[in-house]
Amino acid sequence: MRDFMLSNAPIARPRRTTPKRQMRERRTAQALVLFGLVLAAVELYVILGSF
């Protein structure tokens, strides 16, 4: 009977993200965007510098 009750237990909802985690994810996203912009600038410098 116990196994039957456990198998029908409701699936737990995923936790909502906490503000601290959201801030860390936002900082990570900003760092990736900044890195992409710097990389694009370096690529343009290398390409245009070769002419």
BAPA-246757 format. One record per residue: x, y, z of N, C-alpha, C in turn. Coordinates in pm, whole numbers, plus 32768, in hexadecimal, padded with zeros to 4 digits. Layout:
<kegus>
n.u, n.v, n.w, ca.u, ca.v, ca.w, c.u, c.v, c.w
X, Y, Z, X, Y, Z, X, Y, Z
...
</kegus>
This chain:
<kegus>
n.u, n.v, n.w, ca.u, ca.v, ca.w, c.u, c.v, c.w
8052, 7F88, 8000, 8000, 8000, 8000, 8057, 807E, 8000
80C5, 8076, 804B, 811E, 80EA, 8054, 815B, 810A, 7FCB
8182, 80A4, 7F80, 81BA, 80B9, 7EFB, 8154, 80FB, 7E9E
80D7, 80D5, 7EAC, 806D, 8110, 7E5A, 805E, 81A4, 7E79
8067, 81C9, 7EF7, 8059, 8255, 7F1E, 80D0, 82A7, 7EEB
8147, 826F, 7EEF, 81BD, 82B7, 7EC1, 81BA, 82CB, 7E2A
8188, 8267, 7DE1, 8188, 8273, 7D50, 8124, 82DB, 7D1F
80BD, 82F8, 7D6E, 8059, 835B, 7D48, 8073, 83E5, 7D87
80E7, 83F7, 7DC4, 8106, 8477, 7E02, 8110, 84E2, 7D95
80DE, 855A, 7DAF, 80E7, 85C4, 7D49, 8178, 85EB, 7D30
8194, 860F, 7CB5, 821C, 8638, 7C92, 8233, 86C4, 7CCA
82A4, 86D5, 7D0C, 82C2, 8757, 7D49, 82D9, 87C0, 7CDE
82A5, 8837, 7CF7, 82BA, 88A5, 7C99, 834C, 88D4, 7CA1
8383, 8900, 7C31, 840B, 8937, 7C39, 840A, 89B8, 7C8A
8472, 89CF, 7CD4, 8478, 8A46, 7D28, 8485, 8AC3, 7CD3
844B, 8B2D, 7D04, 845B, 8BAE, 7CC1, 84E8, 8BE0, 7CDD
8523, 8C25, 7C7C, 85AB, 8C55, 7C90, 85AB, 8CC4, 7CF8
860F, 8CC1, 7D4E, 861A, 8D25, 7DB7, 8659, 8DA3, 7D7C
8644, 8E15, 7DBB, 867F, 8E91, 7D87, 8718, 8E8B, 7D7A
875A, 8E47, 7DD7, 87EC, 8E3D, 7DD1, 8816, 8DF0, 7D54
87CE, 8D86, 7D35, 87EF, 8D37, 7CBF, 87D3, 8D86, 7C3F
8764, 8DD0, 7C3F, 8743, 8E22, 7BCA, 87B0, 8E8B, 7BB2
87E3, 8EC6, 7C1D, 884C, 8F2B, 7C0F, 88CA, 8EEC, 7BD6
88EB, 8E74, 7C05, 8963, 8E30, 7BD2, 8952, 8E0C, 7B3F
88DB, 8DDF, 7B18, 88C2, 8DBE, 7A8C, 88C8, 8E3B, 7A35
8895, 8EAB, 7A68, 8898, 8F28, 7A1C, 8928, 8F57, 7A09
8979, 8F4D, 7A73, 8A06, 8F74, 7A67, 8A4F, 8F1B, 7A04
8A31, 8E9A, 7A06, 8A70, 8E3E, 79A8, 8A49, 8E60, 7919
89CB, 8E7F, 7903, 899E, 8EA5, 787D, 89E1, 8F25, 784F
89ED, 8F87, 78A8, 8A30, 9004, 7884, 8AC3, 8FEC, 7864
8B04, 8F95, 78B0, 8B91, 8F77, 7895, 8BA2, 8F33, 780E
8B47, 8EDA, 77EA, 8B4F, 8E96, 7768, 8B39, 8EF8, 76F5
8ADB, 8F56, 7706, 8AC3, 8FBA, 769E, 8B3E, 9013, 768F
8B77, 903E, 76FE, 8BEF, 9092, 76F9, 8C62, 9047, 76B6
8C73, 8FC9, 76D8, 8CDD, 8F79, 769C, 8CC7, 8F6E, 7604
8C4C, 8F5A, 75DA, 8C2E, 8F51, 754C, 8C4C, 8FD2, 7502
8C2B, 9044, 7541, 8C48, 90C5, 7502, 8CDE, 90DD, 74F6
8D29, 90BC, 755E, 8DBB, 90CC, 755A, 8DF6, 9071, 74EF
8DC5, 8FF6, 74E8, 8DF7, 8F99, 7483, 8DD9, 8FCB, 73F6
8D62, 9002, 73E0, 8D3E, 9038, 735D, 8D98, 90AF, 733A
8DB5, 9105, 739B, 8E0C, 9178, 7383, 8E99, 914A, 735F
8ECC, 90E6, 73A3, 8F52, 90B2, 7385, 8F54, 9074, 72FA
8EEB, 902B, 72D7, 8EE6, 8FEF, 7251, 8EE6, 905B, 71E5
8E97, 90C4, 71F8, 8E95, 9132, 7197, 8F1E, 9176, 718E
8F5F, 9188, 7200, 8FE3, 91C5, 7200, 9047, 9171, 71B2
9041, 90EE, 71C5, 909D, 9094, 717F, 9080, 9093, 70EA
9000, 908C, 70C6, 8FDC, 9087, 7037, 8FFE, 910A, 6FF1
8FD7, 917A, 702F, 8FF1, 91FB, 6FEF, 9084, 9223, 6FF8
90CA, 91F0, 7059, 9159, 920F, 7067, 91AE, 91C7, 7001
9178, 915F, 6FC5, 91C9, 9113, 6F64, 91CA, 9154, 6EDA
9177, 91BA, 6EC2, 9174, 91FC, 6E3F, 91E5, 925F, 6E31
</kegus>
